[in-house]
Amino acid sequence: MSQQQQSQQVQSQSIQQPRRPAPVESVHRNLQRWPSTVPVPLPPDAKFVAGYQSQYLNTKSMTFFRFTTVNPAASVLDWYKRSLQSAGWVMRENASTGGRSVSSISATKNGVSCSINVLAPLTSKDRTAVQISYTDR
């Protein structure tokens, strides 16, 4: 066997097919307002911006939405820590990221998991943005 044939044989042996096929999305819909049931608390002044719900075959459905609030990012984060703990959620605070200040909290309760990202305003005229994603039971 020539060296080129050996090289081709080694290359073809090292390429493996994925263990499972890519996920197939079965449902996707854009949200024009809050979902009818949101398992996490929302600040009283929360203003809906955008969102969607999607589900892939053989997985839990996932909901994502974004809202804004006039409250400072640190106050919103503290409010979520208190509200989630008092409602029985098990929380994990994630590290803040550099640049534009983003703070994150992950929490679980009764088979539902959520992630809350709080983004500080870029300017004094902007509002604090909050992104929430959660999976259903």
C-alpha positions as CSV (number, residue, x, y, z in Angstrom):
1,M,0.0,0.0,0.0
2,S,1.4,3.4,-0.9
3,Q,2.0,6.1,1.6
4,Q,-0.9,8.2,0.1
5,Q,-3.3,5.3,0.4
6,Q,-2.3,4.7,4.0
7,S,-2.8,8.4,4.8
8,Q,-6.3,8.3,3.2
9,Q,-7.2,5.2,5.1
10,V,-6.1,6.8,8.4
11,Q,-8.1,9.9,7.6
12,S,-11.2,8.0,6.8
13,Q,-10.9,6.0,10.0
14,S,-10.5,9.1,12.2
15,I,-13.7,10.7,10.9
16,Q,-16.7,9.5,12.9
17,Q,-20.3,10.1,12.3
18,P,-22.2,11.9,15.1
19,R,-23.5,9.6,17.8
20,R,-27.0,11.0,17.3
21,P,-28.6,13.2,14.7
22,A,-29.0,16.9,15.2
23,P,-32.1,17.9,17.2
24,V,-35.3,18.6,15.2
25,E,-37.4,21.5,16.2
26,S,-41.0,20.6,16.5
27,V,-42.5,23.9,17.8
28,H,-41.4,27.5,17.6
29,R,-43.5,30.5,18.2
30,N,-42.8,34.1,18.8
31,L,-44.4,35.7,21.8
32,Q,-46.1,39.1,21.6
33,R,-46.7,39.3,25.4
34,W,-45.9,37.4,28.6
35,P,-46.5,33.6,28.5
36,S,-49.7,32.6,30.2
37,T,-47.8,30.9,33.0
38,V,-44.4,32.1,34.0
39,P,-42.9,30.0,36.8
40,V,-40.5,32.8,38.0
41,P,-41.5,36.0,39.7
42,L,-41.5,39.2,37.6
43,P,-40.8,42.7,39.0
44,P,-43.9,44.9,39.2
45,D,-42.7,47.4,36.6
46,A,-41.5,44.8,34.1
47,K,-42.1,45.8,30.5
48,F,-42.3,42.9,28.0
49,V,-39.9,43.4,25.0
50,A,-39.8,40.1,23.1
51,G,-39.8,36.3,23.5
52,Y,-40.3,32.9,22.0
53,Q,-41.2,29.4,22.9
54,S,-39.6,26.4,21.2
55,Q,-39.4,22.6,21.6
56,Y,-37.3,20.0,20.0
57,L,-38.4,16.4,19.6
58,N,-38.0,14.4,22.7
59,T,-37.0,17.4,24.9
60,K,-38.6,19.7,27.3
61,S,-40.1,22.9,25.9
62,M,-38.0,26.1,26.4
63,T,-39.3,29.6,26.8
64,F,-37.2,32.8,26.5
65,F,-38.2,36.3,27.0
66,R,-36.8,39.7,27.6
67,F,-38.1,42.7,29.5
68,T,-36.9,46.0,30.9
69,T,-37.3,47.7,34.2
70,V,-36.4,51.2,35.5
71,N,-34.7,49.6,38.6
72,P,-30.9,49.5,38.7
73,A,-29.3,46.1,37.8
74,A,-28.0,45.5,41.3
75,S,-31.5,46.1,42.8
76,V,-33.1,43.7,40.2
77,L,-30.5,41.0,41.0
78,D,-31.0,41.4,44.7
79,W,-34.8,41.3,44.2
80,Y,-34.5,38.0,42.2
81,K,-32.2,36.5,44.9
82,R,-34.8,37.2,47.6
83,S,-37.9,36.3,45.5
84,L,-36.5,33.0,44.2
85,Q,-35.3,31.9,47.7
86,S,-38.5,32.8,49.4
87,A,-40.4,30.9,46.7
88,G,-38.4,27.7,47.3
89,W,-36.0,27.8,44.3
90,V,-32.5,26.3,44.6
91,M,-30.2,29.0,43.3
92,R,-26.7,29.3,41.9
93,E,-25.2,32.7,41.2
94,N,-22.9,32.8,38.2
95,A,-20.0,35.1,37.8
96,S,-20.5,38.5,36.2
97,T,-19.0,39.1,32.8
98,G,-16.7,41.9,31.8
99,G,-17.5,44.8,29.5
100,R,-21.1,45.6,29.8
101,S,-22.0,44.3,33.2
102,V,-24.1,41.1,33.0
103,S,-25.0,39.2,36.2
104,S,-26.6,35.8,36.0
105,I,-28.6,33.5,38.3
106,S,-29.6,29.9,37.6
107,A,-32.3,28.2,39.7
108,T,-34.3,25.0,39.8
109,K,-37.6,24.1,41.4
110,N,-39.9,21.1,40.9
111,G,-38.2,20.0,37.7
112,V,-38.2,23.5,36.2
113,S,-34.8,25.1,35.5
114,C,-34.3,28.8,34.7
115,S,-31.6,31.2,33.9
116,I,-31.9,34.9,34.6
117,N,-29.5,37.4,33.1
118,V,-29.5,41.1,34.3
119,L,-27.9,43.6,32.0
120,A,-26.9,47.0,33.3
121,P,-28.0,50.0,31.1
122,L,-25.5,51.4,28.7
123,T,-26.4,55.0,29.4
124,S,-28.4,56.8,32.0
125,K,-31.3,57.1,29.5
126,D,-31.5,53.3,29.1
127,R,-33.4,50.8,31.2
128,T,-32.1,47.7,32.9
129,A,-32.7,44.7,30.6
130,V,-33.5,41.2,32.0
131,Q,-33.5,38.0,30.0
132,I,-35.1,34.9,31.4
133,S,-35.1,31.4,29.9
134,Y,-36.7,28.3,31.4
135,T,-37.5,24.8,30.6
136,D,-40.8,23.2,31.5
137,R,-41.2,20.1,33.6
